[in-house]
């Protein structure tokens, strides 16, 4: 899904299950490893300032930047009600494509 305005762009894509061939162990009540997803995130732009009567989305993630060194990144995006509804529909589509196994 792409979220953007005139200053910022955040492109978030679910690539697939991290372990697509994993079969849940029936002895365990929850197999967390079976549900890990690989996600691609691209963010460009500056941090947005607060604007009244708009919705804001904040995404915080940790990525590997160099041989085990990790960096925490926070991306913030503002949007109107219509764009937020579109994004929620996209998220529902991702959930349907990658259900809990």
N, C-alpha and C positions, 0 to 999 in steps of 0.2 A: 504494500500500500504506500502511496506517496502522499505526504502531508507537506504542503508548502504555502508560502505567501510570497510577497515581493522581496523578502530578505533572507528567508531560510528554506531549506529543503531537507526533509527526512524521508528516506526510502527504506522501508522495513519489509523484508521478505522471509517467509518460512521456507527453508530449502528442503527440509525433510526430517525424518527421524534420524537421530544420531546413530542408533543401532537398529536399522530397518529389519534385520533378520532375527532380532532377539525374540525369544519365546519366553513368556512369563513362567516362572517357577510356581507351580500350583501350591507348593507348601507355604509360600509367602502370601500374606494377605494383600500387600501392596508391592509392586515391582517398579520402583521409581525409574530405574534405568531403561525400562521399556518405553517410557514416555518422553525421554529427552529429545528436544528438537534442535536442529541446527538453524540458526537465524542469521540472516545477513542484514546489517544496518549500515546505511550511508547517510551521514549528516553533514550539511554544509551551511554556513551562515553564522551569525552572531547570536548570543542569547537575546531573547525577545523581552521587551519591557511590558509592564502591566498596562492593559487597556481595559477600561470599564465595559461591562456587559458582553464580554467575549469568553469563550471557553479556552482552557489551557490544558495541554497534554505534556507531561514530563516523563521521559524515559531515561532510566539510569541503568547502565550496563557496564560490565567489566570485560575488557578485551586484552588479549595477549599482544604486546607490542614488540617484544624481542626476547627470544629464547627464555621463556619462563617469566619474564618481567611483565606485570599486568598493570593496566591503567583503568581507573574508573572514569566513565564519561556520562555526563547528564545532558540530554537534549530536551529543549523546551519549545513548544509550538503553540501558537494561538490560532483559534478558528471560530467560525460562527456556528450556529446550531445546525444548519443544513450540512456543513462539511463534517461535523461531529457525527451526525446520523449516518452519513456515507461510510465513515471510518468504522463505526460499530457494525454496519452490514458486512464490511470486508472482514472484520475479525470473526464474525459468525461463520463466514465462508471458510476461513482457515480452520476453525474448530471442527467443522464438518469434514474437511479433508484429512485432518489429523486428530481423530478421536482418541480418547484415553483407551489404551489397550490393556 
